[in-house]
Amino acid sequence: MAKKKGGVGRHVTANTPRYFTPNLQEKRIWVPELKRFVKVKLTARALKTINKNGAYATLKKAGVI
């Protein structure tokens, strides 16, 4: 469909869908309450949550520990 009609243009034929994936990281996190490292795969957003609330509380709430 034409751009004027709300489309992407007349000559576009190969329309590929965009994929949105989470920003996953593999991290070793020191948990002082357990006195050991825990290896987890988490998102960048989850890292910010761990920094804010603490490693033990966040991982326990998530069911990892």
Rosetta blueprint (number, residue, H / E / L):
1 M L
2 A L
3 K H
4 K H
5 K H
6 G L
7 G L
8 V L
9 G L
10 R L
11 H L
12 V L
13 T L
14 A L
15 N L
16 T L
17 P L
18 R L
19 Y L
20 F L
21 T L
22 P L
23 N L
24 L E
25 Q E
26 E E
27 K E
28 R E
29 I E
30 W E
31 V E
32 P L
33 E L
34 L L
35 K L
36 R E
37 F E
38 V E
39 K E
40 V E
41 K E
42 L E
43 T E
44 A H
45 R H
46 A H
47 L H
48 K H
49 T H
50 I H
51 N H
52 K H
53 N H
54 G L
55 A H
56 Y H
57 A H
58 T H
59 L H
60 K H
61 K H
62 A H
63 G L
64 V L
65 I L
